Structures are given as C-alpha cells and as structure tokens.
Amino acid sequence: MNLMVFADVPLGMWSILYTQIQNCWIQFFILTNLGIILLIE
C-alpha cells in the first residue's frame, strides 16, 4: 500500500475506523470467551 494515500485520509476518519475495529475485537473476544466457557461446562 502507498503511504501517501494514508496521509491524505483525515485523522477523524482514522480514529472512527480504529474505534470500530477495536469494538469488533472486543465483541469477538467476549464471544470467544463465552464459547469456551460453554464448551467447558
């Protein structure tokens, strides 16, 4: 990927994108933990 493309993207867009990715990971992490707990019991 070209780094110049990243420079053109506003910081606001990146922070929103980062937050969404973070939320997805948190949800994925919680779901995985729940699945493991259900499997153990």
Backbone hydrogen bonds, N-H to C=O, Kabsch-Sander energy under -0.5 kcal/mol:
donor,donor_aa,acceptor,acceptor_aa,energy
5,V,2,N,-0.8
6,F,2,N,-0.8
7,A,3,L,-1.6
8,D,4,M,-1.2
9,V,5,V,-0.8
9,V,6,F,-0.7
14,W,10,P,-1.4
15,S,11,L,-2.4
16,I,12,G,-2.1
17,L,13,M,-2.5
18,Y,14,W,-2.9
19,T,15,S,-2.3
20,Q,16,I,-2.3
21,I,17,L,-2.4
22,Q,18,Y,-2.4
23,N,19,T,-2.6
24,C,20,Q,-2.3
25,W,21,I,-2.2
26,I,22,Q,-2.4
27,Q,23,N,-2.5
28,F,24,C,-2.6
29,F,25,W,-2.7
30,I,26,I,-2.4
31,L,27,Q,-2.7
32,T,28,F,-2.4
33,N,29,F,-2.3
34,L,30,I,-2.5
35,G,31,L,-2.4
36,I,32,T,-2.3
37,I,33,N,-2.5
38,L,34,L,-2.5
39,L,35,G,-2.0
40,I,36,I,-2.2
41,E,37,I,-2.0
